[in-house]
Amino acid sequence: MNEVVITIRDDGSIAVEDNKNGVKGFKEITPDALVGCVNNSLLRGAVASGLLPGGCISFTAYDNGNKDVCILHPESKADITYYGSSYPDFPLPKLVFAFGITKENRIRQCRLGVTANESRLKPATPMFAYPLSNVNGTRLCTGRNALPKCQSLHTLGSVPYYILSMDNNNDHFKKTDNKPGLEMPDLLELLKDKPAEYYYSHILIPNKSTLEDFISDTGR
C-alpha cells in the first residue's frame, strides 16, 4: 500500500512522510512547494475551440461541454422588415451578439447588445439599450424561428445576419428605450435614411452597464 501523510506544524513547517510498499521516507518542504503541488494537480488539459467566427471578442468553455461566444457584428446596415414592410439598408448601431452553445452544438440562448461607437472595444466600453423590438433587456426573442445548429463555431458569424432578417414586430418594444420616445413605426421611419452615427446623438439611451457586464451575463 502506498500512503502519503502531510503534517503542518504549529511553527508553519511542513513534513511529508510517504510509505511505499513498507518502505518509509521523510522530508520537509516549504509552504510554497505544497501550494505548487496542489495547483499542478488541478491543471486540466487545454480547450481547443476550433476556428472561431470573425469578430469574436470572447470565448468560454465549460466542463459540461457548453460554450459561450460573443461576437461583434461587422455591418452597419441590414435589410429588415416590420410586419412585412421592407426597410432595405436600414442603419444599425454597433451590435454585439452573445450565444450560448450546448455540447451538441445547438444554440440554447441568444443575447443582443449595443456598444458605444468606439474604434477599439474595451471591458469598460459603455452599453446602451437596444432601441428596436424582440429584445428583452439583452435577451433576444426569436419566436418560432429555429436557430441553426453550429457544427463549427466559425459558422456563428452568419447567425446575426439570419436573426436581423427575421420579421420585426412589437414584442418587447419599449418607447422608453429611445430618446424621442417614439413608437416602433415612427422610429423606423425616422431612422431609415439616417447614418448609423445618428443613433448615438439622437436615439440611444445608456443602460448603465459595460461590455464586460454583457459578456459575463451568461444566464446559465
KOLKOLVEX-35520 format. One record per residue (C-alpha): residue number from 1; x, y, z; chain; residue in one letter. Coordinates in nm, 3 decimals. Layout:
<rs>
+------+---------+---------+---------+-------+------+
| resi |       x |       y |       z | chain | resn |
+------+---------+---------+---------+-------+------+
|  NUM |       X |       Y |       Z |     A |    A |
...
+------+---------+---------+---------+-------+------+
</rs>
This chain:
<rs>
+------+---------+---------+---------+-------+------+
| resi |       x |       y |       z | chain | resn |
+------+---------+---------+---------+-------+------+
|    1 |   0.000 |   0.000 |   0.000 |     A |    M |
|    2 |   0.124 |   0.349 |  -0.086 |     A |    N |
|    3 |   0.042 |   0.627 |   0.157 |     A |    E |
|    4 |   0.147 |   0.991 |   0.197 |     A |    V |
|    5 |   0.097 |   1.181 |   0.522 |     A |    V |
|    6 |   0.140 |   1.560 |   0.526 |     A |    I |
|    7 |   0.185 |   1.725 |   0.866 |     A |    T |
|    8 |   0.164 |   2.103 |   0.907 |     A |    I |
|    9 |   0.325 |   2.201 |   1.236 |     A |    R |
|   10 |   0.237 |   2.495 |   1.461 |     A |    D |
|   11 |   0.551 |   2.679 |   1.350 |     A |    D |
|   12 |   0.443 |   2.659 |   0.985 |     A |    G |
|   13 |   0.689 |   2.393 |   0.877 |     A |    S |
|   14 |   0.559 |   2.104 |   0.670 |     A |    I |
|   15 |   0.665 |   1.740 |   0.694 |     A |    A |
|   16 |   0.587 |   1.478 |   0.429 |     A |    V |
|   17 |   0.605 |   1.111 |   0.517 |     A |    E |
|   18 |   0.549 |   0.852 |   0.247 |     A |    D |
|   19 |   0.510 |   0.476 |   0.275 |     A |    N |
|   20 |   0.569 |   0.281 |  -0.046 |     A |    K |
|   21 |   0.530 |  -0.094 |  -0.006 |     A |    N |
|   22 |   0.655 |  -0.081 |   0.351 |     A |    G |
|   23 |   0.949 |   0.149 |   0.281 |     A |    V |
|   24 |   0.911 |   0.479 |   0.463 |     A |    K |
|   25 |   1.056 |   0.811 |   0.354 |     A |    G |
|   26 |   1.054 |   1.151 |   0.521 |     A |    F |
|   27 |   1.124 |   1.506 |   0.407 |     A |    K |
|   28 |   1.040 |   1.863 |   0.491 |     A |    E |
|   29 |   0.903 |   2.102 |   0.228 |     A |    I |
|   30 |   0.820 |   2.473 |   0.212 |     A |    T |
|   31 |   0.462 |   2.605 |   0.210 |     A |    P |
|   32 |   0.518 |   2.732 |  -0.146 |     A |    D |
|   33 |   0.615 |   2.383 |  -0.260 |     A |    A |
|   34 |   0.293 |   2.240 |  -0.112 |     A |    L |
|   35 |   0.080 |   2.507 |  -0.280 |     A |    V |
|   36 |   0.258 |   2.440 |  -0.609 |     A |    G |
|   37 |   0.184 |   2.068 |  -0.586 |     A |    C |
|   38 |  -0.186 |   2.135 |  -0.521 |     A |    V |
|   39 |  -0.211 |   2.382 |  -0.810 |     A |    N |
|   40 |  -0.041 |   2.143 |  -1.050 |     A |    N |
|   41 |  -0.281 |   1.868 |  -0.957 |     A |    S |
|   42 |  -0.574 |   2.093 |  -1.052 |     A |    L |
|   43 |  -0.449 |   2.173 |  -1.401 |     A |    L |
|   44 |  -0.669 |   2.046 |  -1.684 |     A |    R |
|   45 |  -0.596 |   1.985 |  -2.046 |     A |    G |
|   46 |  -0.615 |   2.266 |  -2.298 |     A |    A |
|   47 |  -0.951 |   2.357 |  -2.453 |     A |    V |
|   48 |  -0.939 |   2.360 |  -2.834 |     A |    A |
|   49 |  -1.203 |   2.598 |  -2.966 |     A |    S |
|   50 |  -1.150 |   2.525 |  -3.332 |     A |    G |
|   51 |  -1.188 |   2.809 |  -3.582 |     A |    L |
|   52 |  -1.374 |   3.097 |  -3.419 |     A |    L |
|   53 |  -1.612 |   3.332 |  -3.606 |     A |    P |
|   54 |  -1.489 |   3.664 |  -3.737 |     A |    G |
|   55 |  -1.531 |   3.942 |  -3.482 |     A |    G |
|   56 |  -1.512 |   3.702 |  -3.187 |     A |    C |
|   57 |  -1.443 |   3.908 |  -2.874 |     A |    I |
|   58 |  -1.494 |   3.641 |  -2.606 |     A |    S |
|   59 |  -1.493 |   3.260 |  -2.581 |     A |    F |
|   60 |  -1.564 |   3.046 |  -2.272 |     A |    T |
|   61 |  -1.572 |   2.665 |  -2.248 |     A |    A |
|   62 |  -1.727 |   2.478 |  -1.954 |     A |    Y |
|   63 |  -1.664 |   2.136 |  -1.804 |     A |    D |
|   64 |  -2.007 |   2.013 |  -1.921 |     A |    N |
|   65 |  -1.922 |   2.083 |  -2.285 |     A |    G |
|   66 |  -2.124 |   2.404 |  -2.317 |     A |    N |
|   67 |  -1.965 |   2.717 |  -2.464 |     A |    K |
|   68 |  -2.034 |   3.091 |  -2.466 |     A |    D |
|   69 |  -1.923 |   3.302 |  -2.762 |     A |    V |
|   70 |  -1.956 |   3.679 |  -2.809 |     A |    C |
|   71 |  -1.903 |   3.838 |  -3.149 |     A |    I |
|   72 |  -1.903 |   4.191 |  -3.281 |     A |    L |
|   73 |  -2.134 |   4.228 |  -3.581 |     A |    H |
|   74 |  -1.934 |   4.394 |  -3.861 |     A |    P |
|   75 |  -2.221 |   4.555 |  -4.051 |     A |    E |
|   76 |  -2.374 |   4.899 |  -4.001 |     A |    S |
|   77 |  -2.678 |   4.822 |  -4.221 |     A |    K |
|   78 |  -2.927 |   4.540 |  -4.272 |     A |    A |
|   79 |  -3.235 |   4.466 |  -4.478 |     A |    D |
|   80 |  -3.507 |   4.443 |  -4.216 |     A |    I |
|   81 |  -3.885 |   4.406 |  -4.217 |     A |    T |
|   82 |  -4.158 |   4.518 |  -3.979 |     A |    Y |
|   83 |  -4.487 |   4.329 |  -4.008 |     A |    Y |
|   84 |  -4.390 |   4.257 |  -4.369 |     A |    G |
|   85 |  -4.293 |   4.614 |  -4.463 |     A |    S |
|   86 |  -3.941 |   4.628 |  -4.602 |     A |    S |
|   87 |  -3.665 |   4.864 |  -4.488 |     A |    Y |
|   88 |  -3.365 |   4.795 |  -4.712 |     A |    P |
|   89 |  -3.020 |   4.909 |  -4.598 |     A |    D |
|   90 |  -3.157 |   5.007 |  -4.259 |     A |    F |
|   91 |  -2.888 |   5.168 |  -4.041 |     A |    P |
|   92 |  -2.766 |   4.987 |  -3.729 |     A |    L |
|   93 |  -2.565 |   5.091 |  -3.425 |     A |    P |
|   94 |  -2.266 |   4.884 |  -3.319 |     A |    K |
|   95 |  -2.410 |   4.544 |  -3.224 |     A |    L |
|   96 |  -2.265 |   4.257 |  -3.023 |     A |    V |
|   97 |  -2.422 |   3.912 |  -3.012 |     A |    F |
|   98 |  -2.370 |   3.652 |  -2.740 |     A |    A |
|   99 |  -2.451 |   3.286 |  -2.800 |     A |    F |
|  100 |  -2.479 |   3.001 |  -2.553 |     A |    G |
|  101 |  -2.392 |   2.675 |  -2.731 |     A |    I |
|  102 |  -2.466 |   2.327 |  -2.595 |     A |    T |
|  103 |  -2.220 |   2.039 |  -2.618 |     A |    K |
|  104 |  -2.440 |   1.911 |  -2.903 |     A |    E |
|  105 |  -2.361 |   2.237 |  -3.090 |     A |    N |
|  106 |  -2.711 |   2.380 |  -3.062 |     A |    R |
|  107 |  -2.774 |   2.746 |  -2.980 |     A |    I |
|  108 |  -2.953 |   2.744 |  -2.646 |     A |    R |
|  109 |  -2.951 |   3.121 |  -2.588 |     A |    Q |
|  110 |  -2.901 |   3.446 |  -2.778 |     A |    C |
|  111 |  -2.834 |   3.792 |  -2.642 |     A |    R |
|  112 |  -2.802 |   4.121 |  -2.826 |     A |    L |
|  113 |  -2.636 |   4.441 |  -2.707 |     A |    G |
|  114 |  -2.543 |   4.786 |  -2.837 |     A |    V |
|  115 |  -2.194 |   4.917 |  -2.763 |     A |    T |
|  116 |  -2.053 |   5.266 |  -2.774 |     A |    A |
|  117 |  -1.926 |   5.373 |  -3.113 |     A |    N |
|  118 |  -1.560 |   5.316 |  -3.030 |     A |    E |
|  119 |  -1.293 |   5.203 |  -3.274 |     A |    S |
|  120 |  -1.139 |   4.972 |  -3.012 |     A |    R |
|  121 |  -1.364 |   4.792 |  -2.767 |     A |    L |
|  122 |  -1.257 |   4.762 |  -2.404 |     A |    K |
|  123 |  -1.405 |   4.585 |  -2.099 |     A |    P |
|  124 |  -1.527 |   4.927 |  -1.980 |     A |    A |
|  125 |  -1.692 |   5.019 |  -2.312 |     A |    T |
|  126 |  -2.041 |   5.155 |  -2.230 |     A |    P |
|  127 |  -2.353 |   4.974 |  -2.344 |     A |    M |
|  128 |  -2.692 |   5.110 |  -2.450 |     A |    F |
|  129 |  -3.049 |   4.985 |  -2.451 |     A |    A |
|  130 |  -3.141 |   4.817 |  -2.780 |     A |    Y |
|  131 |  -3.399 |   5.060 |  -2.925 |     A |    P |
|  132 |  -3.593 |   4.825 |  -3.155 |     A |    L |
|  133 |  -3.807 |   4.517 |  -3.085 |     A |    S |
|  134 |  -3.768 |   4.149 |  -2.994 |     A |    N |
|  135 |  -3.507 |   4.213 |  -2.722 |     A |    V |
|  136 |  -3.592 |   4.200 |  -2.351 |     A |    N |
|  137 |  -3.302 |   4.364 |  -2.170 |     A |    G |
|  138 |  -3.038 |   4.182 |  -2.372 |     A |    T |
|  139 |  -3.230 |   3.854 |  -2.416 |     A |    R |
|  140 |  -3.319 |   3.804 |  -2.780 |     A |    L |
|  141 |  -3.659 |   3.653 |  -2.861 |     A |    C |
|  142 |  -3.665 |   3.467 |  -3.191 |     A |    T |
|  143 |  -4.025 |   3.349 |  -3.160 |     A |    G |
|  144 |  -4.090 |   3.035 |  -3.362 |     A |    R |
|  145 |  -3.780 |   3.085 |  -3.575 |     A |    N |
|  146 |  -3.548 |   2.788 |  -3.525 |     A |    A |
|  147 |  -3.182 |   2.879 |  -3.497 |     A |    L |
|  148 |  -2.933 |   2.674 |  -3.697 |     A |    P |
|  149 |  -2.712 |   2.405 |  -3.548 |     A |    K |
|  150 |  -2.346 |   2.507 |  -3.547 |     A |    C |
|  151 |  -2.123 |   2.212 |  -3.623 |     A |    Q |
|  152 |  -1.826 |   2.452 |  -3.615 |     A |    S |
|  153 |  -1.812 |   2.772 |  -3.412 |     A |    L |
|  154 |  -1.691 |   2.974 |  -3.710 |     A |    H |
|  155 |  -2.041 |   2.942 |  -3.864 |     A |    T |
|  156 |  -2.180 |   3.162 |  -3.584 |     A |    L |
|  157 |  -2.068 |   3.461 |  -3.789 |     A |    G |
|  158 |  -2.364 |   3.406 |  -4.022 |     A |    S |
|  159 |  -2.626 |   3.380 |  -3.745 |     A |    V |
|  160 |  -2.659 |   3.759 |  -3.679 |     A |    P |
|  161 |  -2.748 |   3.807 |  -4.046 |     A |    Y |
|  162 |  -3.018 |   3.543 |  -4.013 |     A |    Y |
|  163 |  -3.151 |   3.699 |  -3.691 |     A |    I |
|  164 |  -3.164 |   4.050 |  -3.836 |     A |    L |
|  165 |  -3.354 |   3.919 |  -4.139 |     A |    S |
|  166 |  -3.639 |   3.795 |  -3.915 |     A |    M |
|  167 |  -3.958 |   3.997 |  -3.933 |     A |    D |
|  168 |  -3.980 |   4.257 |  -3.656 |     A |    N |
|  169 |  -4.295 |   4.314 |  -3.456 |     A |    N |
|  170 |  -4.380 |   4.495 |  -3.133 |     A |    N |
|  171 |  -4.268 |   4.219 |  -2.896 |     A |    D |
|  172 |  -4.061 |   4.364 |  -2.611 |     A |    H |
|  173 |  -4.054 |   4.706 |  -2.778 |     A |    F |
|  174 |  -4.049 |   4.996 |  -2.529 |     A |    K |
|  175 |  -4.062 |   5.356 |  -2.640 |     A |    K |
|  176 |  -3.872 |   5.444 |  -2.322 |     A |    T |
|  177 |  -3.567 |   5.279 |  -2.484 |     A |    D |
|  178 |  -3.528 |   5.561 |  -2.738 |     A |    N |
|  179 |  -3.466 |   5.928 |  -2.658 |     A |    K |
|  180 |  -3.757 |   6.072 |  -2.863 |     A |    P |
|  181 |  -4.000 |   5.825 |  -2.701 |     A |    G |
|  182 |  -4.134 |   5.714 |  -3.039 |     A |    L |
|  183 |  -4.344 |   5.408 |  -3.113 |     A |    E |
|  184 |  -4.186 |   5.143 |  -3.335 |     A |    M |
|  185 |  -4.333 |   5.253 |  -3.676 |     A |    P |
|  186 |  -4.237 |   5.617 |  -3.620 |     A |    D |
|  187 |  -3.889 |   5.520 |  -3.501 |     A |    L |
|  188 |  -3.830 |   5.312 |  -3.813 |     A |    L |
|  189 |  -3.943 |   5.596 |  -4.039 |     A |    E |
|  190 |  -3.714 |   5.839 |  -3.858 |     A |    L |
|  191 |  -3.409 |   5.612 |  -3.878 |     A |    L |
|  192 |  -3.443 |   5.460 |  -4.225 |     A |    K |
|  193 |  -3.242 |   5.728 |  -4.408 |     A |    D |
|  194 |  -3.007 |   5.831 |  -4.125 |     A |    K |
|  195 |  -2.641 |   5.737 |  -4.083 |     A |    P |
|  196 |  -2.554 |   5.491 |  -3.807 |     A |    A |
|  197 |  -2.397 |   5.775 |  -3.605 |     A |    E |
|  198 |  -2.744 |   5.928 |  -3.564 |     A |    Y |
|  199 |  -2.825 |   5.660 |  -3.307 |     A |    Y |
|  200 |  -2.557 |   5.789 |  -3.072 |     A |    Y |
|  201 |  -2.656 |   6.155 |  -3.090 |     A |    S |
|  202 |  -3.034 |   6.123 |  -3.100 |     A |    H |
|  203 |  -3.164 |   5.775 |  -3.015 |     A |    I |
|  204 |  -2.966 |   5.556 |  -2.776 |     A |    L |
|  205 |  -3.007 |   5.556 |  -2.400 |     A |    I |
|  206 |  -2.723 |   5.425 |  -2.178 |     A |    P |
|  207 |  -2.822 |   5.117 |  -1.976 |     A |    N |
|  208 |  -2.554 |   5.172 |  -1.708 |     A |    K |
|  209 |  -2.359 |   4.859 |  -1.797 |     A |    S |
|  210 |  -2.034 |   4.779 |  -1.974 |     A |    T |
|  211 |  -1.920 |   4.535 |  -2.238 |     A |    L |
|  212 |  -1.761 |   4.329 |  -1.960 |     A |    E |
|  213 |  -2.103 |   4.308 |  -1.791 |     A |    D |
|  214 |  -2.261 |   4.193 |  -2.116 |     A |    F |
|  215 |  -2.002 |   3.921 |  -2.169 |     A |    I |
|  216 |  -2.026 |   3.789 |  -1.813 |     A |    S |
|  217 |  -2.407 |   3.784 |  -1.806 |     A |    D |
|  218 |  -2.432 |   3.432 |  -1.946 |     A |    T |
|  219 |  -2.770 |   3.349 |  -1.794 |     A |    G |
|  220 |  -2.661 |   2.997 |  -1.701 |     A |    R |
+------+---------+---------+---------+-------+------+
</rs>
